[in-house]
Amino acid sequence: MLLTLDIGNTNITAGVYTGAEPGARWRVATARERTADEYGLQLVGFLQHAGHTPQHITGVALASVVPPLTGTFLRACQHYLHCTPLVVDAGVRTGVRVRYDDPRQVGADRVVDAAAVQALYGGPACVVDFGTATTFDAISANGDYLGGAIAPGIEIAADALFQRAAKLPRVELARPPAAIGSNTVHSIQSGLLYGYVGLVEGMVARFRAELGADMKVIATGGLAEVLARETAVIDIVAPWLTLDGLRIIWELNQ
């Protein structure tokens, strides 16, 4: 059984696979101060809750955009799961040609997403990842990673609004009754939700103009389902896309 781990700035996602078949999946908040023991015990707890034991894990594939936690998880997996993870980095086969000016600047998660799209959906495609940042990644018809766009994530925008505007409250990201808010909470919800829908629709239109009319749009990340309900431009919602890509890359490197 394979354990996949995606370490992001806001969330850590994990999931198990038996061959290509996905099993239990988890999403927790990223905590940089936690130790290898804390994360190791948390992983063991996840597995036990799903009816597994550490002995069931025969491999670990890991992608990280938080360098201090990469080593933490390496130690956690070695000590508690008795596996040394395959870390997606330079030298690891991904099946993806990166056409960025400097390929080293592309986050591991974005390359992993491209690998998943190439294998599962095909290109050309635009991956919209609703994470700490809202990223738009372009994958060619041949599966090459071409580049993309990066905007502040919706939760970053909400936090900035709360912190910088003294009279504006922190609100739940939820669908307001109407686009025209009749109170402050609904007005903020409208601006955040529909504002980001407008961002997605505008960026997708620009990517389609460059990639072609047959471009697929795949949404991933923790807020993918929330945003996808508000727009018709998203074709596929794949909240665990990065974990699927890690499974694919693991198989390429065996």
Residue, then its C-alpha position, 0 to 999 in steps of 0.5 A: m500500500l502506498l502513502t502519498l503526502d502533499i505538504g502545502n503552506t496551508n494544508i497537508t493532504a495524505g492518502v493511501y492507494t492500493g495499486a491505482e485504487p484510492g483509499a482513505r484521504w485526509r486534509v489537515a492544517t500545516a503546522r511548521e512547529r510540529t516535530a517528526d514524532e508528532y507528525g509520525l504519530q498523526l500518520v499512524g493515527f490516520l492509518q489506524h482510523a482507516g483500519h490499516t497499520p504502519q506495516h501495510i505501508t510499503g512505500v511513501a511518495l511526497a511533494s513539499v513546498v515547505p522545505p523545513l517540513t520536508g525533513t520532518f516528514l522524512r524522519a517521521c516516515q522512516h521512524y514510524l512507517h519504516c519507509t524512506p519517501l520518494v521526494v518529488d525533486a530534481g532527478v525524479r522521473t515525472g513524465v512531465r517536460v517543464r517549459y518554464d524559463d527556470p524549471r527549478q522555480v516550479g513548485a513540486d505540487r504543480v509538476v505533480d498536478a501536471a503529471a496527474v492531468q497528463a495521465l488521467y485527463g490529457g491536454p491541453a488543460c488548465v489546472v486551477d488550484f485553490g490553495t494558499a495561492t490561487t494558481f493557474d497551470a497550463i499543460s499542453a496537448n503533449g503533456d508539457y508544463l508550459g507555465g501559469a499564473i499566480a494570484p493570492g488565495i481566497e483565504i489570504a484575501a479574506d484575512a488581509l481584508f479582516q486585518r487591514a480594515a478595522k470595521l470589517p469582520r472575519v466571515e465564513l466563505a459561503r454563498p450569500p443570498a445575492a450578489i448585492g449584499s444587504n449587510t456587511v457579512h453578505s457583502i464580504q461573502s459576495g466580494l470574495l466568492y463572486g470576485y474569485v469566480g470572476l477571476v477564474e472565468g477571466m483567467v480561463a478565457r485568457f488561457r483558452a485563447e492561448l491553448g485552444a478551444d478544446m482546453k479542459v479546466i480542472a479544479t483542485g484544492g480544498l475550495a475547489e468544490v465551493l468555487a466550482r458550484e458557482t461557474a460553468v467554466i470548470d469541467i472537472v473537480a479533482p480535490w485530490l489531484t496532487l495525491d493522484g499525481l504522486r501515485i503516478i510518479w511513484e509508479l514511474n520510479q519503480 
